[in-house]
Amino acid sequence: MTDLTPIRRALISVSDKTGLIELGTALSERGVELLSTGGSAKAMRDAGLDVKDVSEVTGFPEMMDGRVKTLHPKVHGGLLALRDNDEHVAAMDEHGIGGIDLLVVNLYPFEATVAAGADYDTCIENIDIGGPAMIRAAAKNAAFVNVIVDVEDYEKLLGDMDQHGGATCPKFRKKLAQKAYARTAAYDSAVSNWMAGQLELEATKRRAFAGELKQTLRYGENSHQKAAFYTDGSNRPGVATAVQLQGKELSYNNINDTDAAYELVAEFDPANGPACAIIKHANPCGVAVGESLVDAYQKAFDCDRTSAFGGIVALNQPLDAETATKIVEIFTEVVIAPGASDEAKEIFAAKKNLRLLLTEGLPNTREPIVAYKQVAGGMLVQDKDVGYVGLEDLKVVTKKAPTEQEMADLLFAWKVAKHVKSNAIVYVKDGATVGVGAGQMSRLDSANVAAAKAERMAAEIGLDEVPTKGCAVASDAFFPFPDGLLEAAAAGGKCVIQPGGSMRDEEVIKAADEAGIAMVFTGMRHFRH
């Protein structure tokens, strides 16, 4: 590979024209000839820059509504020719092909068009063809050609040119090439996955995944692990799209837990009242609805005050001053909410390490999206669990039917159980969790853990009796034996919601009848591993 390569001729064709005039001016001042197309050429020409249209170089006009303009040997030859190869140089001379030393391209906004909900034909028209072709050609020839696909690299390019007398160094060009191929890969990924969705394909021969770096993290789950945070461009309200108003940089675990918290609290429609979820290590340690936001927070906090210390708080309504005052009474890592009052922001400002994240809304918990998880040698891909169960979906299977209040608590508990690591048992009373058993190897163990937490809750807040007395119980999957159900009954459970479907359902139903417990089946489970 050659060493320094001077930039004498640049082709600029950008959809995002941020910084275009400044870049064009800087290149022109450094003696670089400017080639361009369509709107980019017009914008620079209107700014007084001397620009040659690509159509002048190719001898062909832009045609077919701009679909064909750069797909020509005089463009791709200028990008791909090896300057130290005599045959290549001879071919350039014979066919009148001038070298292109710099390509600046950002692609048609396909991802943004899809995110905006555009129709099929509009999305198709925003699939860039010439741009990716040129980018790939220039990146392949990084020995001689610079390729810029991000506005943020304009200043870096000028800096490298100034450092090397109008040329660029090989290491810089290699970095640009890597970024260029990553961009076209991400672009193709967005297009192919969108098409798969349009065709409602359950599984495609190949599936591509892509993301854009949002943040380099200090470390991963542990200090010896390197980590970074990438966004997928979906604009789903949550930790990836939130604005951080204050506090330290988010860590890997902060991001993971905040996502879990916000996805859970979004299960509760703010139109039906305030809700709060407190998360620790991706599991809820307290969830509640209340008459006010501070009431919901207090009830969620009371469920497990010990675990709430250093936790993540998610709210389904904008943070107010009263709730903010209550939250700052203990150490909290992150608070995420769809907005906050000025008074609440001032209260949090005194806690410099407390991160406050604000979003423009709640995620749609029933929106079908793809979830994936890496395993050794591959990737597991599935639909995100957007399963929903309403009152009309419940089947009473016991002699005793739940009361209206019990039904409300059962549905509340079911929403929470969906977000608890399996095996999951959730005890709920009056719209608040009073015991959560998560991630145990048996359902019986989860029931025991949840009951033990309820006993600790009673001691911590000075209750006269264990709060599980008369509570609703949710199990994320069926009870394989009556023992787990009987453990919940012993803790005070009076009604149970579970999927059903066990070979021993009749035994479990009989045990519930004998214990005087009402039980409903959902026909749906919520394993969460």
C-alpha positions as CSV (number, residue, x, y, z in Angstrom):
1,M,0.0,0.0,0.0
2,T,1.2,3.5,-0.8
3,D,1.9,5.9,1.9
4,L,0.4,9.4,1.7
5,T,-2.2,10.0,-1.0
6,P,-3.0,13.6,-2.1
7,I,-6.6,14.6,-2.6
8,R,-7.1,16.4,-5.9
9,R,-10.6,15.4,-6.9
10,A,-13.7,14.8,-4.8
11,L,-17.1,13.4,-5.6
12,I,-19.8,14.7,-3.1
13,S,-23.4,13.3,-3.2
14,V,-25.2,13.6,0.1
15,S,-28.8,13.2,1.3
16,D,-28.0,14.8,4.7
17,K,-26.5,18.2,3.8
18,T,-25.4,19.1,7.3
19,G,-22.0,20.7,7.0
20,L,-21.9,20.3,3.2
21,I,-21.1,23.9,2.4
22,E,-18.4,24.1,5.0
23,L,-16.8,20.9,3.7
24,G,-17.1,22.0,0.1
25,T,-15.5,25.4,0.9
26,A,-12.7,23.8,2.9
27,L,-11.9,21.4,0.1
28,S,-12.0,24.1,-2.5
29,E,-9.7,26.3,-0.5
30,R,-7.3,23.3,-0.4
31,G,-7.3,23.1,-4.3
32,V,-9.6,20.1,-4.6
33,E,-11.8,19.8,-7.7
34,L,-15.5,19.2,-6.7
35,L,-17.8,16.9,-8.6
36,S,-21.4,16.5,-7.4
37,T,-24.9,15.5,-8.3
38,G,-28.4,16.9,-8.1
39,G,-29.3,18.7,-4.9
40,S,-25.7,18.5,-3.5
41,A,-24.4,20.3,-6.6
42,K,-27.1,22.9,-6.5
43,A,-26.5,23.7,-2.8
44,M,-22.8,24.1,-3.2
45,R,-23.2,26.1,-6.4
46,D,-25.7,28.4,-4.7
47,A,-23.1,29.0,-2.0
48,G,-20.7,30.2,-4.7
49,L,-18.6,27.1,-5.1
50,D,-17.2,25.9,-8.4
51,V,-18.8,22.5,-8.9
52,K,-18.8,20.2,-11.9
53,D,-21.9,17.9,-12.4
54,V,-21.2,14.2,-12.6
55,S,-23.3,14.2,-15.9
56,E,-20.5,16.4,-17.4
57,V,-18.0,13.7,-16.5
58,T,-20.0,10.7,-17.7
59,G,-21.6,12.3,-20.7
60,F,-25.0,11.0,-19.5
61,P,-27.7,13.1,-17.9
62,E,-29.4,12.0,-14.6
63,M,-32.4,9.9,-15.6
64,M,-35.2,7.8,-14.4
65,D,-36.1,10.3,-11.6
66,G,-32.5,10.3,-10.4
67,R,-32.3,6.5,-10.2
68,V,-29.4,6.5,-12.7
69,K,-26.7,9.1,-12.3
70,T,-23.4,7.6,-10.9
71,L,-23.6,4.1,-12.2
72,H,-21.0,4.6,-14.9
73,P,-17.5,3.5,-15.7
74,K,-16.1,7.0,-15.5
75,V,-17.3,7.2,-11.9
76,H,-16.5,3.6,-10.8
77,G,-13.3,3.5,-12.8
78,G,-12.2,6.7,-11.0
79,L,-12.9,5.1,-7.7
80,L,-11.5,1.6,-8.3
81,A,-8.4,2.2,-10.4
82,L,-5.1,1.2,-8.8
83,R,-2.9,4.2,-9.3
84,D,0.3,2.1,-9.1
85,N,-0.9,-0.4,-11.7
86,D,0.3,0.4,-15.2
87,E,-2.6,-1.4,-16.9
88,H,-5.1,0.5,-14.8
89,V,-3.5,3.8,-15.5
90,A,-3.4,3.0,-19.2
91,A,-7.1,2.1,-19.2
92,M,-7.8,5.4,-17.4
93,D,-5.9,7.3,-20.1
94,E,-7.5,5.4,-23.0
95,H,-11.0,6.0,-21.8
96,G,-10.7,9.4,-20.3
97,I,-11.3,8.3,-16.7
98,G,-10.1,10.8,-14.1
99,G,-9.2,9.5,-10.6
100,I,-11.5,10.3,-7.7
101,D,-9.5,10.6,-4.5
102,L,-12.3,11.4,-2.1
103,L,-15.9,10.2,-2.1
104,V,-18.4,11.8,0.3
105,V,-21.8,10.0,0.4
106,N,-24.5,9.6,2.9
107,L,-27.4,7.4,1.8
108,Y,-31.1,8.0,1.1
109,P,-32.8,8.1,4.5
110,F,-34.4,4.6,4.2
111,E,-34.3,3.9,8.0
112,A,-35.9,7.3,8.8
113,T,-38.5,6.8,6.1
114,V,-39.6,3.4,7.6
115,A,-39.5,4.8,11.1
116,A,-41.9,7.6,10.0
117,G,-44.4,5.0,8.9
118,A,-44.2,5.7,5.1
119,D,-46.1,3.5,2.7
120,Y,-44.4,0.7,0.8
121,D,-43.7,2.6,-2.5
122,T,-42.2,5.5,-0.6
123,C,-39.9,3.2,1.3
124,I,-38.8,1.5,-1.9
125,E,-38.0,4.9,-3.5
126,N,-35.7,5.6,-0.5
127,I,-33.5,2.6,-1.1
128,D,-30.2,4.0,-2.3
129,I,-28.5,2.0,-5.1
130,G,-25.7,4.2,-6.5
131,G,-24.6,5.4,-3.1
132,P,-23.8,1.9,-1.7
133,A,-22.2,0.9,-5.0
134,M,-19.8,3.9,-4.9
135,I,-19.1,3.5,-1.2
136,R,-18.1,-0.2,-1.6
137,A,-15.9,0.7,-4.6
138,A,-14.1,3.5,-2.8
139,A,-13.7,1.4,0.4
140,K,-12.2,-1.5,-1.6
141,N,-9.6,0.9,-3.0
142,A,-8.7,2.5,0.3
143,A,-5.0,2.3,-0.8
144,F,-5.8,5.4,-2.8
145,V,-9.3,6.6,-2.1
146,N,-10.9,8.2,1.0
147,V,-14.6,7.5,1.6
148,I,-16.7,9.5,4.0
149,V,-20.1,8.3,5.1
150,D,-20.6,10.3,8.3
151,V,-20.8,14.0,8.8
152,E,-18.8,13.7,12.0
153,D,-15.8,12.6,9.9
154,Y,-15.6,15.9,7.9
155,E,-13.4,17.6,10.4
156,K,-11.2,14.5,10.8
157,L,-10.6,14.4,7.1
158,L,-9.6,18.1,6.9
159,G,-7.4,17.5,10.0
160,D,-5.6,14.6,8.4
161,M,-5.1,16.6,5.1
162,D,-3.7,19.5,7.0
163,Q,-1.3,17.3,8.9
164,H,0.0,15.7,5.7
165,G,0.1,18.6,3.3
166,G,-3.2,17.9,1.5
167,A,-2.8,14.1,1.6
168,T,-4.1,11.5,3.9
169,C,-2.3,8.6,5.6
170,P,-3.1,4.9,5.1
171,K,-4.3,4.2,8.6
172,F,-6.9,7.0,8.3
173,R,-8.2,5.7,5.0
174,K,-8.4,2.1,6.4
175,K,-10.6,3.4,9.3
176,L,-12.8,5.2,6.8
177,A,-13.2,2.1,4.7
178,Q,-14.2,0.0,7.7
179,K,-16.8,2.5,8.7
180,A,-18.0,2.6,5.1
181,Y,-18.6,-1.1,4.9
182,A,-20.3,-1.1,8.3
183,R,-22.6,1.6,7.0
184,T,-23.6,-0.3,3.8
185,A,-24.0,-3.5,5.9
186,A,-26.3,-1.7,8.3
187,Y,-28.2,-0.2,5.4
188,D,-28.7,-3.5,3.7
189,S,-29.7,-5.0,7.0
190,A,-32.4,-2.4,7.5
191,V,-33.8,-3.0,4.0
192,S,-33.8,-6.8,4.1
193,N,-35.4,-6.9,7.6
194,W,-38.0,-4.4,6.5
195,M,-38.8,-6.5,3.5
196,A,-39.1,-9.6,5.6
197,G,-41.6,-7.8,7.8
198,Q,-43.6,-6.6,4.8
199,L,-43.8,-10.2,3.6
200,E,-44.5,-11.5,7.1
201,L,-41.8,-14.1,6.8
202,E,-41.4,-16.1,10.0
203,A,-37.8,-17.1,9.2
204,T,-35.5,-16.0,6.4
205,K,-32.6,-17.8,4.9
206,R,-30.3,-15.1,6.2
207,R,-30.9,-12.4,8.8
208,A,-28.7,-9.4,9.3
209,F,-28.4,-7.4,12.5
210,A,-26.9,-3.9,12.6
211,G,-26.6,-1.0,15.0
212,E,-25.1,2.4,15.4
213,L,-22.7,3.2,18.2
214,K,-24.3,5.4,20.8
215,Q,-21.9,5.0,23.6
216,T,-18.6,3.3,24.4
217,L,-19.1,1.9,27.9
218,R,-16.5,1.8,30.7
219,Y,-17.0,-2.0,30.9
220,G,-19.6,-4.6,30.6
221,E,-21.4,-6.6,33.2
222,N,-18.0,-6.9,35.0
223,S,-15.0,-4.7,35.0
224,H,-12.9,-7.1,33.0
225,Q,-15.4,-7.1,30.1
226,K,-15.3,-4.5,27.3
227,A,-18.7,-3.2,26.1
228,A,-20.5,-0.7,23.9
229,F,-24.1,0.4,23.4
230,Y,-25.6,0.4,19.9
231,T,-29.0,1.6,18.8
232,D,-31.1,0.0,16.1
233,G,-32.7,3.1,14.7
234,S,-36.2,2.0,15.6
235,N,-37.0,5.1,17.8
236,R,-38.8,2.9,20.3
237,P,-39.3,5.1,23.5
238,G,-36.9,3.9,26.1
239,V,-33.4,3.9,27.3
240,A,-31.9,4.1,23.7
241,T,-33.9,7.2,22.8
242,A,-34.1,8.9,26.1
243,V,-32.4,12.2,26.9
244,Q,-30.2,12.1,29.9
245,L,-30.6,15.3,31.9
246,Q,-28.0,14.7,34.6
247,G,-25.9,12.1,36.4
248,K,-23.0,9.9,35.6
249,E,-22.6,8.1,32.3
250,L,-24.8,5.0,32.1
251,S,-23.2,1.7,32.6
252,Y,-23.9,-1.6,30.8
253,N,-26.0,-2.8,33.8
254,N,-27.7,0.5,34.1
255,I,-28.8,0.3,30.5
256,N,-30.0,-3.3,30.8
257,D,-32.0,-2.6,34.0
258,T,-33.4,0.7,32.8
259,D,-34.7,-1.1,29.7
260,A,-36.4,-3.8,31.8
261,A,-37.9,-1.2,34.1
262,Y,-39.4,1.0,31.3
263,E,-40.8,-2.0,29.4
264,L,-42.5,-3.2,32.5
265,V,-44.0,0.2,33.6
266,A,-45.3,0.6,30.0
267,E,-47.7,-2.3,30.6
268,F,-49.7,0.2,32.7
269,D,-51.6,2.8,30.6
270,P,-51.1,6.2,32.1
271,A,-54.7,7.0,31.3
272,N,-55.7,4.5,33.9
273,G,-53.5,6.1,36.6
274,P,-50.0,6.4,37.8
275,A,-47.7,3.4,38.0
276,C,-44.2,2.8,39.2
277,A,-41.7,-0.1,38.7
278,I,-38.5,-0.5,40.6
279,I,-35.9,-2.8,39.1
280,K,-32.8,-4.5,40.4
281,H,-30.7,-6.8,38.3
282,A,-33.4,-6.9,35.6
283,N,-36.0,-8.1,38.0
284,P,-38.8,-6.1,39.6
285,C,-38.4,-5.7,43.3
286,G,-41.6,-3.6,43.5
287,V,-44.4,-2.5,41.2
288,A,-47.5,-0.6,42.0
289,V,-50.3,1.7,40.8
290,G,-51.6,4.4,43.0
291,E,-53.9,7.4,43.5
292,S,-50.9,9.6,42.7
293,L,-47.4,9.1,41.4
294,V,-45.8,9.4,44.8
295,D,-48.4,6.9,46.2
296,A,-47.4,4.4,43.4
297,Y,-43.7,4.9,44.1
298,Q,-44.2,4.5,47.9
299,K,-46.1,1.2,47.4
300,A,-43.6,-0.1,45.0
301,F,-40.7,0.9,47.3
302,D,-42.4,-0.7,50.3
303,C,-42.5,-4.1,48.6
304,D,-38.8,-4.6,49.0
305,R,-37.0,-1.7,50.5
306,T,-33.7,-3.5,50.8
307,S,-33.5,-4.4,47.1
308,A,-34.8,-1.0,46.0
309,F,-31.6,0.6,47.3
310,G,-29.5,1.4,44.3
311,G,-32.3,0.4,41.9
312,I,-33.9,1.7,38.8
313,V,-37.2,3.6,39.0
314,A,-39.5,3.8,36.0
315,L,-42.7,5.9,36.0
316,N,-45.5,5.9,33.5
317,Q,-46.3,9.6,34.0
318,P,-44.1,12.7,34.1
319,L,-42.1,13.0,37.3
320,D,-43.5,15.6,39.7
321,A,-41.8,17.4,42.6
322,E,-43.5,15.4,45.4
323,T,-42.4,12.1,43.9
324,A,-38.9,13.4,43.2
325,T,-38.6,14.5,46.8
326,K,-39.5,11.0,47.9
327,I,-37.1,9.2,45.5
328,V,-34.0,11.2,46.6
329,E,-34.5,10.0,50.2
330,I,-32.5,6.9,49.2
331,F,-29.7,6.1,46.8
332,T,-31.2,5.4,43.3
333,E,-29.2,4.7,40.2
334,V,-31.6,5.8,37.4
335,V,-35.0,7.4,37.1
336,I,-36.7,7.1,33.7
337,A,-40.1,8.8,32.9
338,P,-42.0,10.4,30.1
339,G,-41.1,13.9,31.2
340,A,-40.5,15.8,34.4
341,S,-41.6,19.1,35.9
342,D,-39.1,22.0,36.4
343,E,-39.5,21.6,40.2
344,A,-38.7,17.9,40.0
345,K,-35.6,18.6,37.9
346,E,-34.4,21.1,40.5
347,I,-34.8,18.6,43.3
348,F,-32.8,16.0,41.3
349,A,-30.1,18.5,40.4
350,A,-28.9,18.3,44.0
351,K,-28.1,14.6,43.5
352,K,-25.3,14.9,41.0
353,N,-24.8,11.1,40.5
354,L,-28.5,10.3,40.0
355,R,-29.3,9.8,36.3
356,L,-32.5,11.3,35.1
357,L,-33.7,10.0,31.7
358,L,-36.7,11.5,30.0
359,T,-38.5,10.1,27.0
360,E,-41.2,11.4,24.7
361,G,-43.6,8.6,25.6
362,L,-44.0,5.0,26.6
363,P,-43.2,2.0,24.3
364,N,-46.1,0.2,22.8
365,T,-45.9,-3.2,24.6
366,R,-48.0,-4.8,21.9
367,E,-45.9,-3.7,19.0
368,P,-44.4,-6.8,17.2
369,I,-40.7,-6.5,17.1
370,V,-37.8,-8.9,16.8
371,A,-35.8,-10.0,19.8
372,Y,-32.5,-11.9,19.6
373,K,-29.9,-13.4,21.8
374,Q,-26.4,-14.7,21.0
375,V,-25.5,-18.3,21.7
376,A,-22.2,-20.1,20.9
377,G,-22.0,-20.2,17.2
378,G,-25.3,-18.5,16.4
379,M,-28.2,-16.3,17.2
380,L,-31.6,-17.1,18.7
381,V,-34.3,-15.0,17.1
382,Q,-37.9,-14.7,18.1
383,D,-40.8,-12.3,18.3
384,K,-40.7,-10.1,21.4
385,D,-43.2,-11.3,24.0
386,V,-46.1,-9.0,23.3
387,G,-48.7,-11.4,24.6
388,Y,-51.7,-9.8,26.3
389,V,-54.4,-11.2,28.4
390,G,-57.6,-9.3,29.3
391,L,-60.5,-10.1,31.5
392,E,-62.4,-11.7,28.7
393,D,-59.5,-14.2,28.1
394,L,-59.6,-15.6,31.6
395,K,-61.1,-19.0,32.3
396,V,-62.3,-19.7,35.8
397,V,-61.4,-23.4,36.6
398,T,-62.3,-23.7,40.3
399,K,-65.6,-23.9,42.1
400,K,-64.9,-20.5,43.6
401,A,-64.6,-17.5,41.2
402,P,-62.5,-14.4,42.0
403,T,-64.2,-11.2,43.1
404,E,-64.0,-8.1,41.0
405,Q,-61.1,-6.7,43.1
406,E,-59.3,-10.1,43.0
407,M,-59.7,-10.1,39.2
408,A,-58.1,-6.7,39.0
409,D,-55.2,-7.8,41.2
410,L,-54.8,-11.0,39.2
411,L,-54.4,-9.1,35.9
412,F,-52.0,-6.7,37.6
413,A,-49.9,-9.6,38.9
414,W,-50.0,-11.2,35.4
415,K,-48.5,-8.1,33.8
416,V,-45.7,-8.1,36.4
417,A,-45.0,-11.8,36.1
418,K,-44.4,-11.3,32.4
419,H,-41.3,-9.3,33.3
420,V,-40.0,-11.5,36.1
421,K,-37.3,-14.0,35.2
422,S,-38.6,-17.6,35.2
423,N,-39.5,-19.4,37.3
424,A,-41.7,-16.5,38.5
425,I,-44.2,-16.2,41.3
426,V,-45.7,-12.8,42.1
427,Y,-47.9,-11.9,45.1
428,V,-50.1,-8.8,44.6
429,K,-52.6,-7.0,46.9
430,D,-54.6,-3.8,46.2
431,G,-52.6,-2.9,43.0
432,A,-49.1,-3.5,44.4
433,T,-46.6,-6.3,44.6
434,V,-46.1,-7.6,48.1
435,G,-43.7,-10.4,47.2
436,V,-41.7,-11.4,44.1
437,G,-39.9,-14.7,43.6
438,A,-37.7,-14.6,40.5
439,G,-35.4,-16.9,38.6
440,Q,-35.5,-20.0,40.8
441,M,-34.9,-23.5,39.6
442,S,-38.3,-24.7,40.7
443,R,-41.7,-23.0,41.0
444,L,-41.9,-24.1,44.7
445,D,-38.6,-22.2,45.4
446,S,-40.0,-19.1,43.8
447,A,-43.1,-19.3,45.9
448,N,-41.0,-19.6,49.0
449,V,-38.7,-16.7,48.0
450,A,-41.7,-14.4,47.4
451,A,-43.3,-15.4,50.7
452,A,-40.0,-14.7,52.5
453,K,-39.8,-11.3,50.9
454,A,-43.4,-10.5,52.0
455,E,-42.5,-11.4,55.6
456,R,-39.5,-9.1,55.4
457,M,-41.8,-6.4,54.0
458,A,-44.1,-6.7,57.0
459,A,-41.1,-6.3,59.4
460,E,-39.6,-3.4,57.5
461,I,-42.8,-1.2,57.4
462,G,-44.3,-2.4,60.6
463,L,-47.4,-4.3,59.4
464,D,-49.5,-6.3,61.9
465,E,-49.8,-9.2,59.5
466,V,-47.9,-10.5,56.5
467,P,-49.2,-8.6,53.4
468,T,-49.7,-11.7,51.4
469,K,-52.8,-12.6,53.4
470,G,-55.7,-12.4,51.0
471,C,-53.4,-11.7,48.0
472,A,-53.5,-12.6,44.4
473,V,-50.9,-14.9,43.0
474,A,-49.4,-15.1,39.5
475,S,-47.3,-17.9,38.0
476,D,-45.6,-17.2,34.7
477,A,-46.0,-20.9,33.7
478,F,-48.2,-23.7,34.9
479,F,-47.9,-25.4,38.2
480,P,-46.5,-28.9,37.4
481,F,-47.5,-30.1,40.9
482,P,-49.9,-28.8,43.6
483,D,-47.0,-28.1,45.9
484,G,-46.2,-24.6,44.5
485,L,-49.9,-23.6,44.6
486,L,-50.2,-24.9,48.2
487,E,-47.1,-22.9,49.2
488,A,-48.8,-19.8,47.8
489,A,-52.0,-20.7,49.7
490,A,-50.0,-21.1,52.9
491,A,-48.5,-17.6,52.4
492,G,-52.1,-16.2,52.3
493,G,-52.9,-16.4,48.6
494,K,-56.7,-16.4,47.9
495,C,-56.7,-16.4,44.1
496,V,-54.3,-17.6,41.4
497,I,-53.7,-16.8,37.8
498,Q,-51.6,-19.2,35.7
499,P,-51.5,-20.5,32.1
500,G,-52.7,-24.0,32.7
501,G,-51.8,-26.8,30.4
502,S,-50.0,-29.2,32.8
503,M,-50.6,-32.9,32.7
504,R,-51.6,-32.5,36.4
505,D,-54.0,-29.6,35.9
506,E,-56.8,-31.6,37.5
507,E,-54.7,-32.3,40.6
508,V,-53.8,-28.6,40.9
509,I,-57.5,-27.5,40.4
510,K,-58.6,-30.1,43.0
511,A,-55.9,-28.8,45.5
512,A,-57.1,-25.2,44.9
513,D,-60.8,-26.2,45.5
514,E,-59.8,-28.0,48.7
515,A,-57.8,-24.9,49.9
516,G,-60.8,-22.6,49.0
517,I,-58.8,-20.8,46.4
518,A,-60.2,-19.2,43.2
519,M,-58.1,-19.9,40.1
520,V,-58.1,-18.7,36.5
521,F,-56.2,-20.0,33.5
522,T,-54.8,-17.7,30.8
523,G,-53.9,-20.2,28.1
524,M,-50.6,-18.2,27.7
525,R,-47.3,-18.5,29.5
526,H,-44.6,-15.9,29.9
527,F,-41.2,-17.6,30.3
528,R,-38.4,-15.1,30.5
529,H,-34.9,-16.4,30.6
